[in-house]
Amino acid sequence: MKHRITFLLVVTGIFLSVFVKAQESWPLQKCIDYALENNIQIKQQEVTVKYQENQLNQSKRDRLPNLNGQFSNNYNFGRSLTYQNTYENTNSISLSGYFGTDVTLWNGFSLQNIIKQRDLDLKATIQDQQKAKDDLILNIAAMYLEILFAEELVSVSEAQIKVTQQQIERTKHLVEAGSLARGALLEIEAQLAREELQLVNDKNRNQLSYLNLYQLLELPVEKSFVIEKLTSLSVDKVNISMNSMDVFKNAVLVRPEIMASKLRVESAQRQLAQAKGAMFPKLSFAANYYNNYNDNYLNIVTREVIPFPDQLKNNKRYGFGFTLNIPIFNGLQIRNGIANAELQIEDYQYRLQSSKNLLLKDIEQAYTNALAALKRYMASGKAVHSMEEAFRYTEEKFSVGMVNSVEYNQSKNNLTKAQSDLLQAKYEYIFRSKILDFYNGIPIKL
């Protein structure tokens, strides 16, 4: 068993040294910056933002007049219309060209409302992108703290192993002197094996935490790094300065998910204005120019083909006009469009309220968890102090044979559990308090 545990420690250490090579040391901010630049979900959000920008730009261009042209080259055989407006059996080649333009002068302000709606949609998409970034930042901070927690667990396990190894040496001397039975030594050695196995588990946890962080950053394993060691991370330097309702009042004004929901309500209101605009007449202006040439158009006097410039001068025609389109009856489509737009507004208002409720729930949960973690941290601190004293006395008694190895191991296990609980409460409190700061508009810093 002991050889197997030792083998696991060696293998884990080798693999960990390859996986998390002592390369560059990354602080939290560098992890965040790298993720924001390389994360696939963030890149997808950037594509969506660019698409909405194109939609907005197109809606602005829709106000401009359009201009279209058409040219054709025809080969005519058999009976054809002549220049004298008669029909003859003749072959000819004709060229014709057309230019036309039209522009909407007024359509119930639909174009203006479309522009405003797409501008609101763009702003909402930008807020969605910011929400994705915020979620990514929180996940990275959580994983960063998880690594710090795992590394401290490894340190605790290594310290416990050193104490147990020292106790084994003292126990050997006591057994050789006849002060303790050999069974006591075997119990301590079994305890060492359990602690070495726990060290393997703690190192594996640290290794998996690094893997999760690399995947979150979209970072190839060959570019692995180690996180920056923090010597000043202390609960004493982390305070909850506001209650949950105060944090919510600030967050509801600045959080991107709330801003996006509000913008979509405004966008739906613009959609309603567009639907109502369809009830009004539409006024448009159009102009066109046409010309043609035929190689069989003959001068009635000279019977020669009329030159190309003369034909262009004689055959041209152009015009312009205004069109007023008045909606009278269209199967109640306009009325249904207005009703659907009103329902869309109502739906987005519910979504806005749902976003606020979810934000309040998350803040209250983070606040409650932070206070609970702080209480656990304070209680665990007292427990660690008591367990350290208890273990010190137990260790002294064990050295003189006043307690057996089972009691010694139990006391040591109690101390280890208390230390683990203290670390867990510490990082839980730090993370939850950082979430509250983040909702309050304060960037996450460790």
C-alpha positions in Angstrom: 0.0 0.0 0.0 2.7 2.4 1.0 4.7 1.7 -2.2 1.5 2.2 -4.3 0.8 5.6 -2.6 4.5 6.6 -3.2 4.2 5.6 -6.8 1.0 7.7 -7.2 2.7 10.7 -5.7 5.6 10.4 -8.1 3.4 9.9 -11.1 1.2 12.8 -10.1 4.1 15.1 -9.5 5.7 14.3 -12.8 2.4 14.7 -14.7 1.7 18.0 -12.9 5.1 19.3 -13.6 4.6 18.6 -17.3 1.0 19.9 -17.3 1.6 23.0 -15.3 5.2 23.9 -16.2 7.0 26.6 -14.2 6.7 29.0 -17.0 5.1 32.4 -17.0 3.2 33.5 -13.9 -0.2 35.0 -14.8 -2.2 37.3 -12.6 -6.0 37.3 -12.7 -6.2 40.3 -15.0 -4.0 38.7 -17.6 -6.2 35.6 -17.6 -9.3 37.8 -18.0 -7.7 39.8 -20.9 -6.6 36.6 -22.7 -10.1 35.1 -22.4 -11.9 38.2 -23.6 -9.6 38.2 -26.7 -9.8 34.4 -27.5 -13.0 33.0 -26.1 -15.2 31.5 -28.8 -18.5 32.7 -27.2 -17.2 36.3 -27.1 -16.1 36.1 -30.7 -19.6 34.9 -31.6 -21.0 37.9 -29.8 -18.7 40.2 -31.8 -20.1 38.7 -35.0 -23.6 39.3 -33.9 -22.8 42.9 -33.0 -21.3 43.4 -36.5 -24.4 41.9 -38.1 -26.6 44.4 -36.2 -24.3 47.2 -37.3 -24.8 46.2 -40.9 -28.6 46.1 -40.4 -28.5 49.6 -38.9 -26.4 51.0 -41.7 -28.7 49.4 -44.3 -31.8 51.0 -42.8 -30.1 54.4 -43.0 -29.2 53.8 -46.7 -32.8 52.8 -47.4 -33.7 56.5 -47.2 -31.5 57.2 -50.3 -32.9 57.1 -53.8 -32.2 53.9 -55.8 -30.8 53.9 -59.3 -31.0 51.0 -61.7 -30.1 50.6 -65.3 -30.8 48.0 -67.9 -29.2 47.4 -71.3 -30.1 44.9 -74.0 -28.8 43.8 -77.4 -31.3 42.0 -79.6 -31.0 40.2 -83.0 -34.3 40.5 -84.9 -35.4 38.3 -87.8 -38.6 38.3 -89.9 -41.3 40.9 -89.6 -40.1 43.9 -87.5 -41.2 47.4 -86.7 -39.4 49.9 -88.8 -38.5 53.5 -88.1 -41.6 54.6 -90.0 -43.8 52.5 -87.6 -44.6 49.9 -90.3 -43.8 46.2 -90.4 -41.4 44.6 -92.9 -39.6 41.4 -93.4 -36.1 42.4 -92.4 -33.2 41.5 -90.1 -31.8 44.0 -87.7 -29.7 44.5 -84.6 -31.1 46.8 -81.9 -29.6 48.2 -78.7 -31.7 49.7 -75.9 -31.0 51.2 -72.5 -33.0 52.2 -69.4 -32.3 54.1 -66.2 -34.8 54.5 -63.4 -34.8 55.9 -59.9 -37.4 56.2 -57.1 -37.4 57.4 -53.6 -39.9 57.2 -50.7 -40.9 60.7 -49.6 -43.1 59.8 -46.8 -44.5 56.5 -45.4 -45.9 57.2 -42.0 -42.4 57.7 -40.6 -41.7 53.9 -41.0 -38.2 54.5 -42.3 -37.3 56.7 -39.3 -38.8 54.1 -36.9 -36.9 51.3 -38.5 -33.6 53.2 -38.1 -34.3 53.8 -34.4 -35.4 50.2 -33.8 -32.3 48.8 -35.4 -30.2 51.3 -33.4 -31.8 50.0 -30.2 -31.3 46.4 -31.3 -27.6 47.1 -31.8 -27.3 48.7 -28.4 -29.1 45.7 -26.9 -26.8 43.3 -28.6 -23.8 45.2 -27.3 -25.2 44.8 -23.8 -25.6 41.1 -24.5 -22.0 41.0 -25.4 -21.0 42.7 -22.2 -23.1 40.2 -20.2 -21.2 37.4 -21.9 -18.0 39.1 -20.9 -19.1 39.5 -17.3 -20.1 35.9 -17.0 -16.8 34.8 -18.4 -14.9 37.1 -16.0 -16.9 35.7 -13.0 -16.1 32.1 -14.1 -12.4 32.9 -14.5 -12.3 34.5 -11.1 -14.1 31.5 -9.6 -11.6 29.0 -11.2 -8.7 31.2 -10.2 -9.8 31.1 -6.6 -10.4 27.4 -6.9 -6.8 26.9 -7.9 -5.6 29.0 -5.0 -7.8 26.9 -2.7 -6.5 23.7 -4.1 -2.9 24.8 -3.7 -3.5 25.7 -0.1 -5.0 22.3 0.4 -1.9 20.7 -1.0 0.2 22.8 1.4 -1.9 21.6 4.3 -1.6 18.0 3.2 2.2 18.3 2.8 2.5 19.9 6.2 0.5 17.1 7.8 2.7 14.5 6.1 5.8 16.1 7.5 4.3 16.1 11.0 3.3 12.4 10.6 6.8 11.5 9.3 8.4 13.2 12.3 6.0 11.3 14.6 6.9 8.0 12.9 10.5 8.6 13.7 9.7 9.4 17.3 7.4 6.4 17.5 10.1 4.1 16.2 12.4 5.1 19.0 9.7 4.6 21.6 8.9 1.1 20.1 12.6 0.2 20.2 12.8 1.4 23.8 9.8 -0.7 24.7 7.7 2.4 25.7 5.1 1.7 23.0 3.7 -1.4 21.3 4.6 -2.0 17.7 0.9 -1.6 16.8 1.1 2.1 17.5 3.8 2.4 14.9 1.7 0.5 12.3 -1.2 2.8 13.0 0.9 5.9 12.4 2.3 4.4 9.2 -1.3 3.7 8.1 -2.1 7.3 8.9 0.8 8.4 6.7 -0.5 6.3 3.8 -3.9 7.9 4.1 -2.4 11.4 4.2 -0.3 10.6 1.1 -3.4 9.5 -0.7 -5.1 12.7 0.3 -2.1 14.6 -1.1 -2.5 12.8 -4.4 -6.2 13.8 -4.5 -5.4 17.4 -3.6 -2.8 17.6 -6.4 -5.2 16.0 -8.8 -7.8 18.6 -7.8 -5.3 21.4 -8.4 -4.4 19.8 -11.8 -8.1 19.6 -12.9 -8.6 23.2 -11.8 -5.8 24.3 -14.1 -7.3 22.3 -16.9 -10.7 23.9 -16.4 -9.1 27.4 -16.4 -7.2 26.6 -19.6 -10.4 25.4 -21.3 -12.2 28.5 -20.2 -9.5 30.6 -21.7 -9.4 28.6 -25.0 -5.7 28.1 -24.2 -3.8 25.1 -25.6 -2.1 23.0 -23.0 1.3 23.5 -24.5 0.9 27.2 -23.6 0.2 26.4 -20.0 1.1 28.8 -17.2 1.0 29.0 -13.4 -1.2 31.5 -11.6 0.4 34.3 -9.7 0.9 33.5 -6.0 -1.0 35.9 -3.8 0.5 36.7 -0.4 -1.9 39.4 0.5 -5.2 37.6 0.0 -6.9 37.8 3.3 -10.5 37.9 4.6 -9.6 40.9 6.8 -9.1 42.9 3.6 -12.4 41.9 2.1 -15.5 43.8 3.4 -19.2 43.8 2.5 -19.9 47.5 2.6 -23.5 47.3 1.3 -26.6 45.2 1.9 -28.2 43.2 -0.8 -31.0 45.8 -1.6 -28.4 48.6 -1.9 -26.4 46.5 -4.3 -29.5 45.7 -6.3 -30.5 49.4 -6.6 -27.1 50.2 -8.1 -26.9 47.0 -10.2 -30.3 47.5 -11.8 -29.1 50.8 -13.3 -25.9 49.4 -14.8 -26.1 45.7 -15.3 -26.0 44.8 -19.0 -28.8 42.2 -18.9 -31.1 44.8 -17.5 -30.0 47.4 -20.0 -30.5 44.9 -22.8 -34.1 44.1 -21.6 -34.9 47.8 -21.4 -33.6 48.5 -24.9 -35.7 45.6 -26.3 -38.8 47.1 -24.8 -38.0 50.4 -26.6 -37.3 48.4 -29.8 -40.7 46.8 -29.6 -42.3 50.2 -29.1 -40.6 51.3 -32.3 -42.0 48.2 -34.0 -45.5 49.3 -32.9 -44.9 52.7 -34.4 -43.9 51.0 -37.7 -47.1 48.9 -37.6 -49.2 52.0 -37.1 -47.4 53.8 -39.9 -48.8 51.3 -42.3 -52.2 52.9 -41.8 -51.0 56.1 -43.5 -50.7 56.8 -47.2 -47.2 56.3 -48.8 -45.9 59.0 -51.1 -43.0 58.2 -53.5 -41.2 59.9 -56.4 -39.9 58.1 -59.5 -38.1 59.1 -62.7 -36.8 57.2 -65.7 -34.9 57.6 -69.0 -35.1 55.3 -72.1 -33.3 55.1 -75.4 -32.6 52.7 -78.2 -30.7 52.2 -81.5 -31.5 49.9 -84.5 -29.2 49.3 -87.4 -32.1 48.9 -89.8 -33.7 52.3 -89.0 -33.5 54.1 -92.4 -33.9 57.8 -93.3 -37.1 58.1 -95.2 -35.5 60.4 -97.8 -32.0 59.1 -98.3 -32.8 55.4 -97.4 -29.6 55.3 -95.4 -29.2 54.0 -91.9 -29.8 56.8 -89.4 -26.5 57.5 -87.5 -26.2 56.3 -83.9 -26.0 59.9 -82.4 -29.1 60.9 -84.3 -31.0 57.9 -83.1 -30.0 58.5 -79.5 -31.3 62.1 -79.9 -34.5 61.2 -81.6 -35.4 58.0 -79.6 -34.9 59.2 -76.1 -37.8 59.5 -73.7 -37.9 60.3 -70.1 -40.4 61.1 -67.4 -41.0 61.5 -63.7 -44.0 61.4 -61.4 -45.4 61.0 -57.9 -47.3 58.0 -56.6 -49.6 58.1 -53.6 -50.4 54.7 -52.2 -53.5 54.8 -50.0 -54.3 51.7 -47.9 -58.0 51.0 -47.9 -58.5 47.4 -47.1 -55.9 44.6 -46.9 -57.4 41.7 -45.1 -57.0 43.4 -41.7 -53.2 42.8 -41.9 -52.4 46.3 -40.5 -54.7 45.8 -37.6 -53.2 42.4 -36.8 -49.7 43.8 -37.2 -50.5 46.5 -34.6 -52.0 43.9 -32.2 -48.9 41.7 -32.6 -46.6 44.6 -32.0 -48.5 45.4 -28.8 -48.1 41.8 -27.6 -44.4 42.0 -28.4 -44.1 45.0 -26.1 -45.9 43.2 -23.3 -43.7 40.1 -23.7 -40.5 42.2 -23.5 -41.8 44.0 -20.4 -42.3 40.6 -18.7 -38.8 39.7 -19.8 -37.5 42.9 -18.2 -39.2 42.2 -15.0 -37.9 38.6 -15.1 -34.4 39.9 -15.6 -34.8 42.2 -12.6 -36.1 39.3 -10.4 -33.3 37.0 -11.4 -30.7 39.7 -10.7 -32.2 40.4 -7.2 -32.2 36.6 -6.6 -28.6 36.3 -7.6 -27.5 39.3 -5.4 -29.5 38.1 -2.4 -28.0 34.6 -2.8 -24.5 36.0 -3.1 -25.0 38.2 -0.1 -26.5 35.4 2.0 -23.7 33.0 1.0 -21.1 35.6 1.7 -22.4 36.2 5.3 -22.7 32.5 5.9 -19.1 31.9 4.6 -17.9 34.7 6.9 -19.6 33.1 9.9 -18.2 29.7 8.9 -14.7 31.3 8.5 -14.9 32.8 12.0 -16.1 29.6 13.6 -13.6 27.5 11.6 -10.8 29.9 12.8 -11.7 29.2 16.4 -12.0 25.5 15.7 -8.6 25.4 14.1 -7.1 27.2 17.1 -8.8 24.7 19.5 -7.8 21.7 17.3 -4.2 22.9 17.2 -4.1 23.1 21.0 -5.9 19.8 21.3 -3.5 18.1 18.9 -0.5 19.5 20.6 -1.6 18.1 23.9 -2.5 14.8 22.3 0.9 14.6 20.6 2.7 15.2 23.9 0.6 12.5 25.6 1.2 10.1 22.7 4.9 10.6 22.9 4.8 9.4 26.6 2.3 6.6 26.0 -0.7 8.3 27.7 -2.9 8.0 24.6 -3.0 5.4 21.9 -2.4 5.8 18.2 -6.1 5.8 17.4 -6.7 8.8 19.5 -3.7 10.5 18.1 -4.9 9.9 14.5 -8.4 11.1 15.4 -7.0 14.3 16.8 -4.8 14.9 13.8 -7.7 14.2 11.4 -9.9 16.7 13.3 -7.2 19.3 12.9 -6.9 18.6 9.2 -10.7 18.9 8.6 -10.8 22.1 10.6 -8.1 23.6 8.4 -9.8 22.5 5.3 -13.1 24.0 6.4 -11.3 27.2 7.2 -9.8 27.4 3.7 -13.1 26.6 2.1 -15.0 29.3 4.0 -12.2 31.8 3.3 -12.4 31.4 -0.5 -16.2 31.1 -0.5 -16.4 34.4 1.3 -13.9 36.1 -0.9 -15.6 35.0 -4.1 -19.1 35.9 -3.0 -18.0 39.3 -1.8 -16.3 39.9 -5.1 -19.5 39.0 -6.9 -21.3 41.6 -4.9 -18.6 44.2 -5.8 -19.0 43.2 -9.4 -22.7 43.7 -9.4 -22.0 47.1 -7.8 -19.8 48.1 -10.7 -16.4 47.4 -9.0 -14.0 45.3 -11.2 -12.8 42.0 -9.8 -9.3 42.3 -8.4 -7.4 40.0 -6.0 
